[in-house]
Amino acid sequence: MSSSFPLSKAQLDDLISKFPTPFYLYDEKAIRENMQKFTKAFSIFPVFREHFAVKACPNPYILKILAQEGCGADCSSLPELILSKKSGILGKKVIFTSNETPAEEYKYAYENGNIINLDDFTHIDYLKKAIGKLPDTICFRYNPGNDKQGCNSIIGKPEEAKYGLTREQIIQAYKICKEEGVKHFGLHTMVASNELNPDFFIDTAKLLFELCAEIKEKTGVRIEFVDLGGGLGIPYRPEQKAVDYDYVAKGIKNEYDKILIPANLDPMEIYWECGRPITGPYGWLITTAIHEKHIYREYIAVDSCMADLMRPGMYGAYHEITVSGKENEPKTQVYDVVGSLCENCDKFAVQRSLPKIEMGDHIIIHDAGAHGRAMGFNYNGKLRCGEILMRQDGSFKQIRRRETIDDLFATLDLDGVENFN
Ligand SMILES: *Cc1c(COP(=O)(O)O)cnc(C)c1O
């Protein structure tokens, strides 16, 4: 577990008396402090910027906090582009790292001066048709295929991944874009998800820096920024260790000095597009135990379900669970902690050792601040929960209300169906 829950039992009880469970809680102070630590580590580069992956926590209040800490945004759909703009993240501070992108989304990104990161060779022509010409700045997503080993199972082996251009294609792509008059170039890759090994990212940077040198040699194109993607992991399990930002930054700087300076590619702007480590540890799903069941196993059912937090059900992902006020009690019970969906995978924890839980106890699911509420869905008529931000002064602000039945039915024509025979 990577971050301790900030509220005592009395404070949480008080909050729940105003905002009934389930809801997400985010800690503004912890988000800011972590972002400052991240930025400080990477300030050893001439230019550095984190573009927060909007998909991880698509709430404009969170985006605004991150923008104030100097972040840009990484988007992959039109709604994410609009959300970033509404949050005050503008122009080149937005990278559009999409794939299989419709023309009108490229058009919006272009019209707003966002950096377009192309996912395929054929998208050069597609983009040209979509907006009438090529933009001044273009980035390409590189798929290293067999050149990158040791990738973890979530994102899979690069040669089996749908993303990016091959090495031969990408060199050709820069050549063509230069001939077509494109002036500024970036290079991007993303080959990891929730990776905790810091050396993995140093190795990825080395691969990209070497490619920059090769591109310059073969095409004369000078890459101006390298986008290292996302994929920095967080320690979901108590025994895991957080990635040391300073170690990663220094390791990458070492490769920068060895490869980019001799290739005359300094200064090179260094970008990240992380989501998970930026908000993940600083968000919690707060629920209440409403049923207990004693069959072949002991079950505790909470007033939420995987429609609010899909990761455990979908990937078997581990999320630490604590019981408010019982943090230091001995873990004498073994429970499956479950939600109300009609799917047996709807379990927040399986065979987990926990203190004895009474009905009405508040159950805190940790590390839910990224890819949590964002991955929610409405299957089984489930209404997704709201989001609360704990401000730096300890006050609370609802930054998203809970869904209503009217929200769920908004796309249906319930009056029309009465006259439908
Ligand atoms: C999902 C994604 C990210 C963010 O990944 P995290 O694991 O949340 O850091 C960044 N870039 C792209 C292209 C992505 O698809």
The ligand as a Tripos MOL2 file, in Angstrom:
@<TRIPOS>MOLECULE
LIG
   15    15     1     0     0
SMALL
NO_CHARGES

@<TRIPOS>ATOM
      1 C1         -2.7980    4.7650  -20.3050 C.3       1 LIG1
      2 C2         -1.7950    5.5970  -20.9710 C.ar      1 LIG1
      3 C3         -0.9570    6.4370  -20.2130 C.ar      1 LIG1
      4 C4         -0.9700    6.4760  -18.7160 C.3       1 LIG1
      5 O1         -0.6590    5.2620  -18.1540 O.3       1 LIG1
      6 P1         -0.4510    5.1230  -16.5610 P.3       1 LIG1
      7 O2         -0.2270    3.6790  -16.3500 O.co2     1 LIG1
      8 O3         -1.7060    5.6110  -15.9200 O.co2     1 LIG1
      9 O4          0.7000    5.9790  -16.2060 O.co2     1 LIG1
     10 C5         -0.0870    7.2510  -20.8980 C.ar      1 LIG1
     11 N1         -0.0330    7.2450  -22.2520 N.ar      1 LIG1
     12 C6         -0.8140    6.4660  -23.0020 C.ar      1 LIG1
     13 C7         -0.7000    6.5250  -24.4770 C.3       1 LIG1
     14 C8         -1.7190    5.6080  -22.3900 C.ar      1 LIG1
     15 O5         -2.4820    4.8140  -23.1430 O.3       1 LIG1
@<TRIPOS>BOND
     1     1     2 1
     2     2     3 ar
     3     2    14 ar
     4     3     4 1
     5     3    10 ar
     6     4     5 1
     7     5     6 1
     8     6     7 2
     9     6     8 1
    10     6     9 1
    11    10    11 ar
    12    11    12 ar
    13    12    13 1
    14    12    14 ar
    15    14    15 1
@<TRIPOS>SUBSTRUCTURE
     1 LIG1         1 GROUP 0 **** ****
